[in-house]
Amino acid sequence: MTKWRKLATVVIACGLWSAITIGYLAAAGASGEQLPVRVVKITLAHEEHGQFVDQISEFAAENTLGVRVGQPLLDPTDVRIRMWRRDVKILAIPIIDPNILDLRYDVGIYANGDQPLPMGLVDRFVEDLRDRLRHLDRVSFTIIK
């Protein structure tokens, strides 16, 4: 397989993955499925991926959250992180964007159950994540919602 064919395959796969993800989010909103109360976009250098996963795992432990780290594809940077406890669930999903060189993760914070999640708790989680990741190379932290 030539270099260009490999690149074309990756671009097509990324496009399909993006379309599936966007379609899922649209369907979730239309079906009444729960949407996050806060979404944070985090970008960082590829070299910092291991440190990112370590910091997220420490964040989960210190906030008494269960944590599951999964790698559904062969790409070592395609790691999905799920954290939860009785009142909250947090999902960190890698977003493949061919327009940026760095890694991007979207982190969604959800109420777990019927009770609303106190926004003070959500703000504390966001600040804790920001403080933990501040030292990573080329990190940017943007609150989307």
Stockholm file with secondary structure:
# STOCKHOLM 1.0

chainA/1-145         MTKWRKLATVVIACGLWSAITIGYLAAAGASGEQLPVRVVKITLAHEEHGQFVDQISEFAAENTLGVRVGQPLLDPTDVRIRMWRRDVKILAIPIIDPNILDLRYDVGIYANGDQPLPMGLVDRFVEDLRDRLRHLDRVSFTIIK
#=GR chainA/1-145 SS CCHHHHHHHHHHHHHHHHHHHHHHHHHHHHTTCCCCSEEEEEEECGGGHHHHHHHHHHHHHHTTCEEEEECCSSCTTCCEEEEECSSEEEEEEECCCTTCSSEEEEEEEEECSSSCCCHHHHHHHHHHHHHHHTTSTTCEEEECC
#=GC SS_cons         CCHHHHHHHHHHHHHHHHHHHHHHHHHHHHTTCCCCSEEEEEEECGGGHHHHHHHHHHHHHHTTCEEEEECCSSCTTCCEEEEECSSEEEEEEECCCTTCSSEEEEEEEEECSSSCCCHHHHHHHHHHHHHHHTTSTTCEEEECC
//
